Every structure is written in structure tokens, then in C-alpha cells.
Amino acid sequence: MSLIVKFLGRTGVARWAITAVFAGSIGNFAFGQEEAPKVSSMTIEQCREYALANQPAVSAANLSALAGAQRAGALNRLGIAGMLSREVPIRKQQASFGVGATAAMAEQAALDTTFDVNFTYLSILYGQKQLAVAEKAIADLTSLRDIAKPIVKEGTRPDVSNNQVEKIEVMLLAGQARKGEAISGIARANAALREAMGLPSGEPLKLAAVSFPESKQVPNKEEVLEGARTNRGEVRASRAAIEVARLETRAQGVGFFKLQAHTFASGSDLHSIVIPAGQRGEEYLPGGVAPEMPANLAGKKRDRVATAAIYSDRAASVAEKTENLAVLEAENFLIRYKENSSRAEKLNQAAIQAEKLASRLRDKFDPRSTKIGLDEVLNAGTLSVSTKLDANEASYRTLLDLAALERASGGAFRLALEWPKANP
């Protein structure tokens, strides 16, 4: 019954900081710490809105986009000095592609943050649901123990022994441990929600939702995969990088008497881009490929052009790999959604039937009649609890898969939750 607050992190596509290729410095920015929202409780929509306005990752991505626009503007404002250089018009084109790339990454950062809020908000509700199951199990076991003890003491039923009472005590201890695990998981998820929203550590946020939501959405495979190919910020940025690299080939071909020339990468640190390594062991996870371009190219013009052309071809390979990983990630979540939604449907049906059986046996258990054994009641109760816990987890995972598809598709698919009437 462990609460799943293991952030998905990279599930196929690295969240590449390709904007480092294009962004330039436009000054120092000071950020004040936002206060917690002045509301008694928050809906998931309010949490998303607050996060998009206050999450530092979103702010950083937006500032990278702003820096790219500033750099492009600076080239356009060179005036006569820019007209004297045959290289400047090419740098202007490169900068314009950089603006598009950084804007794409800013949009992806917003989708990433939206997912983080969805994940943590739903994790809190999932933990509360599992906690309710644990508390009911503890209450039922306590009631059954209180019935069994007098039976053993008075000897009214020879089939009920002290061994069974001890078994109930063991089950109660295990239930208490699971309850503590759920409480701890809820606290971790709440702390993670605060971070996702850009809030400092403090008192747990109170959620407006009191029940777990549902979603009757069935994602369209073609729509999701097309979104991964065309909408994902990483894919759009890597395609822009192809054009920038191709233009670098032209830039190296202008001018005379140069034995060394700067490239577009001279104003950025490509080594700052962290690309998670793949895993090739018990778990397989293909890794991404980082963009590459030296800050300077040396040699005669024809040699510099040839070298730039090689890096241009490499940029195309990076873009192809990025798209492949984006599609793989989306396919992975589509498969997981199909699996978990099917499991959730069957397990929820099983949980209803198991609870009916357990309730019927509890109600019919008679301290003086051996018609229904104590072990039957215990086994039915255990089956009901375990099935309900599994059903809750499958429902939770289904919603997480839908939330992940929104991010993996670059927003082509949008998560839509249906809340019980008890929720605002």
C-alpha cells in the first residue's frame, strides 16, 4: 500500500536545455519568494495556475526565451555596423531560430510543471484513499477481536481459539504499520506539491478535493504520437538546432583571410547541458544525444565549412534521436494506460464483490454458532482489503498515465478529470 511519490523524472526523453545554445545574458534578475496563496483550500486548477506563475523552472525557461529574443534584437539593432559584415545577416537568421527554440522549451517547461502538480495533487488524494482503507481494516479487525476474546474466554465455540485472537493482533499491527506508511506518503506528496508550485516549505496545503477523481478519456493514439513528433519542446528545439547548424556552414564560408572563426556556440556553454545516460541492464532506458558545436573552427575557409557541415549532419541525427525518444515515451504511456485502465476496471469490480462477501460474513458471524468460521471472516476481510488497495493503485496509475500523456504529447492531449459531487 506504499504511496507512490517516485517522481517519474526521465521516462524516455531527456528534458534538454537546448536553449543554452541560443540564450544570451540580458542582466541580473532578482526573484522574491512568493507567499503561500491566501485561500483556505485549493483545487487542482488553482494549484496549476499558481505553479505556472511561481515555479522557478518555468521562470527560468521564460527568461531563457526572453534572453534569446534580446540576443536576436541586439543583432537587428547593429545598424550600419551590421551592414558592413557579411556574417551578421546569417547570425540574425540563427538568432531567429534560437527564439523559436527557447520559446518551445518554455512551453514544455509549463507542461512539465503542470504534470508535476497533477502528479503530486493526485498522489495526496491516492494516499488519503489508501489511508481510509487501512483505517477501516483496523476498525473491522478491532471489532472482530473484541468479539473473539469473550468467545475464547467463555468457550462458547470450540473452533475459535486463542491462536486466532493472536492472529488478529498480528494483523492489527500490520494494519497500523500500513496506516503509518500512508500518512508518511501523504506528507511527502504534500511537500512535493508545495515545491512543484514554487512554494517554500511550511504547513501542508489543504486540498479542496475530498474524493479521488475519475476520467473517462480514451486517448487517441495517432493524436498523441503526432503531438510527440511535432509539439514536444525538445523536438521543436532540436529541429531549430538543425537550421542553426546549417546556417553555420554558410557563416564559415564568408569573409577572407581567417585561420580561425567563431561559431554560434562561442556565446554559450554546451557542456552545461546535462543529458541523462541510458540504462542497459535489468531495466532498459535509451539515453539521449547532446547537441555539439565547438566555439571556434580553425583552418582555411573550405576546411571550416566542411567541419561545420559535419556538425550540421550531426545536428540532424540529434533531432532524429530526440523525436524517436519522444515518440517512444508517448507509446510507453499509451501502453501503460491501456494496461492500468483495464486492471482498474476489473479490480474495482472485484473490490465491490469482495467487500460484499466480507461484510456478509462479518454480519452473520455468531459467537454461539459454528456455521461461519472465524477464519472465513478473516480471510474474506483480508481479500477485501488487498483487492481494494490494488484497485485504488490501478485507478491512480491510470490517471497518472493520462497526466503523463499530456506532457509527452506536448499538450496535444489534455487531461480532463471528473470529480465526485462531494468535491467543489
VOTORLO-260929 format. One record per residue (C-alpha): residue number from 0; x, z, y. Coordinates in steps of 0.02 Angstrom, whole numbers, m for minus. Layout:
N
NUM, X, Z, Y $
...
! end
This chain:
424
0, 0, 0, 0 $
1, 150, m21, 112 $
2, 110, m82, 285 $
3, 190, m250, 313 $
4, 280, m246, 478 $
5, 427, m351, 422 $
6, 441, m474, 563 $
7, 445, m649, 495 $
8, 593, m693, 604 $
9, 655, m861, 547 $
10, 547, m938, 413 $
11, 623, m1109, 413 $
12, 657, m1169, 590 $
13, 785, m1081, 697 $
14, 723, m1040, 872 $
15, 864, m1134, 952 $
16, 920, m1100, 1129 $
17, 947, m1285, 1162 $
18, 909, m1250, 1343 $
19, 1088, m1189, 1360 $
20, 1142, m1370, 1356 $
21, 1045, m1408, 1514 $
22, 1015, m1250, 1614 $
23, 1123, m1204, 1763 $
24, 1133, m1043, 1862 $
25, 1019, m1028, 2014 $
26, 1057, m849, 2062 $
27, 1036, m673, 2001 $
28, 864, m608, 1956 $
29, 814, m426, 1951 $
30, 670, m377, 1842 $
31, 571, m219, 1869 $
32, 496, m129, 1720 $
33, 310, m157, 1712 $
34, 198, m6, 1694 $
35, 80, 6, 1547 $
36, m88, m78, 1580 $
37, m214, 40, 1659 $
38, m351, 19, 1529 $
39, m418, 141, 1401 $
40, m404, 15, 1259 $
41, m350, m165, 1240 $
42, m420, m314, 1148 $
43, m302, m435, 1063 $
44, m337, m561, 1201 $
45, m286, m435, 1335 $
46, m127, m395, 1239 $
47, m82, m580, 1229 $
48, m114, m605, 1415 $
49, m9, m455, 1462 $
50, 133, m509, 1346 $
51, 142, m684, 1418 $
52, 161, m608, 1591 $
53, 284, m470, 1547 $
54, 383, m512, 1390 $
55, 568, m536, 1440 $
56, 590, m677, 1313 $
57, 453, m777, 1398 $
58, 527, m738, 1568 $
59, 700, m792, 1511 $
60, 632, m957, 1442 $
61, 537, m990, 1603 $
62, 693, m955, 1706 $
63, 793, m1074, 1597 $
64, 663, m1207, 1636 $
65, 675, m1163, 1820 $
66, 865, m1174, 1813 $
67, 853, m1346, 1733 $
68, 737, m1404, 1870 $
69, 855, m1332, 2001 $
70, 1002, m1423, 1924 $
71, 907, m1587, 1924 $
72, 854, m1558, 2103 $
73, 1032, m1523, 2156 $
74, 1087, m1692, 2091 $
75, 944, m1778, 2183 $
76, 996, m1692, 2344 $
77, 1176, m1754, 2343 $
78, 1133, m1887, 2469 $
79, 1273, m2005, 2519 $
80, 1398, m1913, 2408 $
81, 1291, m1956, 2258 $
82, 1280, m2138, 2307 $
83, 1469, m2154, 2305 $
84, 1481, m2109, 2121 $
85, 1427, m2225, 1980 $
86, 1413, m2072, 1868 $
87, 1285, m1975, 1970 $
88, 1133, m2086, 1927 $
89, 1169, m2057, 1743 $
90, 1186, m1870, 1769 $
91, 1018, m1873, 1858 $
92, 937, m1952, 1704 $
93, 1019, m1823, 1592 $
94, 955, m1684, 1703 $
95, 778, m1751, 1697 $
96, 782, m1745, 1506 $
97, 850, m1570, 1521 $
98, 700, m1519, 1625 $
99, 585, m1581, 1487 $
100, 685, m1490, 1354 $
101, 686, m1323, 1442 $
102, 500, m1339, 1480 $
103, 467, m1372, 1294 $
104, 566, m1218, 1245 $
105, 472, m1113, 1373 $
106, 307, m1169, 1295 $
107, 375, m1124, 1123 $
108, 429, m953, 1185 $
109, 249, m922, 1240 $
110, 187, m972, 1066 $
111, 317, m859, 985 $
112, 262, m712, 1091 $
113, 78, m747, 1055 $
114, 120, m740, 870 $
115, 215, m577, 892 $
116, 63, m497, 974 $
117, m56, m566, 842 $
118, 59, m503, 704 $
119, 79, m327, 769 $
120, m101, m305, 826 $
121, m167, m360, 657 $
122, m37, m251, 570 $
123, m106, m97, 656 $
124, m283, m140, 602 $
125, m222, m176, 425 $
126, m134, m8, 419 $
127, m291, 80, 478 $
128, m392, m7, 344 $
129, m269, 45, 208 $
130, m268, 221, 279 $
131, m457, 229, 262 $
132, m444, 179, 79 $
133, m314, 315, 48 $
134, m419, 447, 134 $
135, m574, 402, 34 $
136, m474, 407, m128 $
137, m408, 579, m83 $
138, m584, 640, m43 $
139, m653, 573, m207 $
140, m511, 649, m309 $
141, m530, 816, m221 $
142, m716, 818, m260 $
143, m683, 771, m442 $
144, m550, 907, m459 $
145, m671, 1036, m389 $
146, m796, 984, m521 $
147, m670, 980, m664 $
148, m592, 1151, m634 $
149, m751, 1252, m669 $
150, m784, 1144, m823 $
151, m614, 1191, m894 $
152, m634, 1373, m845 $
153, m808, 1390, m920 $
154, m776, 1273, m1067 $
155, m940, 1180, m1043 $
156, m863, 1016, m1101 $
157, m733, 1011, m1240 $
158, m675, 837, m1187 $
159, m617, 900, m1015 $
160, m452, 991, m1021 $
161, m326, 1067, m902 $
162, m215, 915, m932 $
163, m343, 807, m844 $
164, m351, 928, m698 $
165, m162, 917, m684 $
166, m177, 728, m690 $
167, m295, 734, m540 $
168, m172, 845, m447 $
169, m34, 717, m477 $
170, m147, 578, m416 $
171, m187, 679, m260 $
172, m3, 700, m221 $
173, 24, 513, m242 $
174, m125, 480, m129 $
175, m56, 595, 4 $
176, 110, 504, m4 $
177, 24, 336, 20 $
178, m75, 407, 164 $
179, 86, 460, 249 $
180, 159, 288, 219 $
181, 9, 207, 303 $
182, 18, 325, 452 $
183, 203, 286, 474 $
184, 169, 99, 460 $
185, 35, 107, 594 $
186, 155, 196, 711 $
187, 290, 65, 681 $
188, 168, m76, 710 $
189, 108, 4, 872 $
190, 287, 23, 934 $
191, 319, m159, 889 $
192, 162, m212, 984 $
193, 225, m125, 1139 $
194, 390, m217, 1126 $
195, 302, m383, 1097 $
196, 202, m352, 1256 $
197, 357, m309, 1357 $
198, 312, m125, 1374 $
199, 436, 20, 1367 $
200, 423, 148, 1229 $
201, 288, 276, 1257 $
202, 119, 332, 1198 $
203, 39, 220, 1067 $
204, m77, 87, 1134 $
205, m260, 112, 1096 $
206, m341, m42, 1023 $
207, m515, m94, 1073 $
208, m543, m163, 897 $
209, m602, m37, 769 $
210, m627, m155, 622 $
211, m524, m290, 540 $
212, m571, m468, 594 $
213, m605, m621, 489 $
214, m576, m806, 512 $
215, m674, m946, 433 $
216, m549, m1076, 492 $
217, m482, m1204, 371 $
218, m327, m1283, 447 $
219, m315, m1472, 443 $
220, m153, m1517, 355 $
221, m124, m1680, 448 $
222, m157, m1598, 616 $
223, m38, m1454, 579 $
224, 103, m1565, 516 $
225, 85, m1686, 660 $
226, 93, m1540, 780 $
227, 253, m1481, 695 $
228, 329, m1654, 719 $
229, 277, m1681, 899 $
230, 229, m1515, 981 $
231, 362, m1393, 924 $
232, 476, m1345, 1067 $
233, 632, m1356, 960 $
234, 588, m1532, 904 $
235, 549, m1592, 1081 $
236, 710, m1516, 1146 $
237, 815, m1593, 1008 $
238, 741, m1764, 1046 $
239, 783, m1742, 1229 $
240, 960, m1698, 1174 $
241, 972, m1869, 1089 $
242, 936, m1956, 1254 $
243, 1059, m1845, 1346 $
244, 1195, m1885, 1218 $
245, 1158, m2072, 1228 $
246, 1173, m2065, 1416 $
247, 1339, m1976, 1395 $
248, 1405, m2133, 1311 $
249, 1361, m2230, 1469 $
250, 1433, m2095, 1582 $
251, 1600, m2105, 1493 $
252, 1603, m2292, 1524 $
253, 1600, m2282, 1714 $
254, 1747, m2251, 1828 $
255, 1929, m2302, 1816 $
256, 2098, m2226, 1785 $
257, 2031, m2071, 1694 $
258, 2126, m1997, 1548 $
259, 2003, m1851, 1535 $
260, 1822, m1837, 1590 $
261, 1693, m1700, 1593 $
262, 1535, m1713, 1488 $
263, 1363, m1639, 1521 $
264, 1417, m1491, 1415 $
265, 1550, m1438, 1540 $
266, 1424, m1332, 1633 $
267, 1358, m1240, 1480 $
268, 1417, m1142, 1329 $
269, 1355, m1225, 1171 $
270, 1441, m1090, 1067 $
271, 1316, m963, 1136 $
272, 1180, m1047, 1033 $
273, 1155, m942, 876 $
274, 1092, m1041, 727 $
275, 1043, m930, 579 $
276, 1134, m976, 420 $
277, 1036, m1037, 272 $
278, 1016, m940, 111 $
279, 1061, m1014, m57 $
280, 1038, m880, m187 $
281, 887, m795, m262 $
282, 796, m843, m102 $
283, 816, m1018, m34 $
284, 808, m1048, 152 $
285, 884, m1205, 228 $
286, 982, m1175, 387 $
287, 979, m1271, 549 $
288, 1116, m1376, 630 $
289, 1179, m1330, 803 $
290, 1199, m1460, 942 $
291, 1377, m1506, 983 $
292, 1467, m1590, 1126 $
293, 1640, m1548, 1195 $
294, 1653, m1503, 1379 $
295, 1785, m1638, 1404 $
296, 1832, m1801, 1321 $
297, 2012, m1862, 1329 $
298, 2088, m2034, 1310 $
299, 2060, m2208, 1376 $
300, 1886, m2262, 1426 $
301, 1850, m2355, 1264 $
302, 1904, m2204, 1161 $
303, 1798, m2084, 1262 $
304, 1648, m2199, 1245 $
305, 1675, m2213, 1058 $
306, 1688, m2024, 1041 $
307, 1531, m1997, 1145 $
308, 1440, m2123, 1035 $
309, 1486, m2022, 881 $
310, 1416, m1865, 959 $
311, 1260, m1963, 1007 $
312, 1235, m2009, 824 $
313, 1261, m1828, 779 $
314, 1127, m1775, 903 $
315, 1006, m1891, 813 $
316, 1048, m1806, 648 $
317, 1020, m1635, 727 $
318, 849, m1692, 790 $
319, 803, m1760, 618 $
320, 853, m1596, 535 $
321, 756, m1497, 665 $
322, 599, m1598, 634 $
323, 619, m1584, 446 $
324, 633, m1394, 458 $
325, 483, m1384, 574 $
326, 377, m1482, 451 $
327, 442, m1379, 304 $
328, 395, m1218, 393 $
329, 220, m1283, 429 $
330, 199, m1343, 249 $
331, 256, m1173, 186 $
332, 123, m1082, 287 $
333, m11, m1205, 233 $
334, 30, m1171, 51 $
335, 35, m984, 80 $
336, m131, m990, 172 $
337, m213, m1081, 27 $
338, m144, m954, m96 $
339, m186, m798, 4 $
340, m359, m855, 58 $
341, m404, m891, m124 $
342, m335, m721, m177 $
343, m428, m633, m36 $
344, m594, m710, m86 $
345, m578, m659, m268 $
346, m505, m487, m234 $
347, m638, m443, m108 $
348, m772, m486, m237 $
349, m678, m384, m366 $
350, m662, m237, m246 $
351, m850, m233, m217 $
352, m886, m233, m404 $
353, m750, m104, m440 $
354, m820, 14, m307 $
355, m996, m3, m377 $
356, m932, 41, m550 $
357, m830, 190, m487 $
358, m975, 255, m382 $
359, m1097, 240, m526 $
360, m985, 334, m646 $
361, m950, 471, m518 $
362, m1134, 495, m486 $
363, m1177, 503, m672 $
364, m1036, 619, m721 $
365, m1118, 777, m789 $
366, m1023, 943, m810 $
367, m1125, 979, m967 $
368, m1143, 808, m1047 $
369, m1007, 709, m1135 $
370, m1095, 544, m1108 $
371, m972, 491, m972 $
372, m792, 550, m992 $
373, m683, 613, m852 $
374, m550, 484, m893 $
375, m681, 346, m871 $
376, m716, 410, m696 $
377, m531, 424, m655 $
378, m490, 251, m721 $
379, m635, 170, m628 $
380, m583, 258, m468 $
381, m403, 202, m488 $
382, m460, 23, m518 $
383, m571, 28, m364 $
384, m432, 93, m252 $
385, m297, m27, m313 $
386, m415, m177, m302 $
387, m469, m131, m126 $
388, m288, m111, m70 $
389, m244, m281, m142 $
390, m397, m361, m63 $
391, m352, m289, 108 $
392, m174, m353, 93 $
393, m231, m528, 41 $
394, m352, m535, 189 $
395, m214, m476, 305 $
396, m89, m604, 241 $
397, m219, m742, 261 $
398, m239, m702, 445 $
399, m51, m692, 468 $
400, m33, m864, 390 $
401, m160, m934, 514 $
402, m69, m849, 658 $
403, 95, m923, 596 $
404, 18, m1096, 586 $
405, m24, m1086, 771 $
406, 161, m1061, 810 $
407, 226, m1180, 676 $
408, 113, m1321, 737 $
409, 168, m1299, 917 $
410, m9, m1249, 964 $
411, m96, m1398, 882 $
412, m189, m1269, 777 $
413, m263, m1118, 867 $
414, m306, m953, 786 $
415, m489, m903, 807 $
416, m540, m728, 749 $
417, m715, m669, 711 $
418, m741, m484, 746 $
419, m873, m372, 668 $
420, m1013, m317, 784 $
421, m936, m144, 798 $
422, m793, m220, 898 $
423, m807, m261, 1084 $
! end
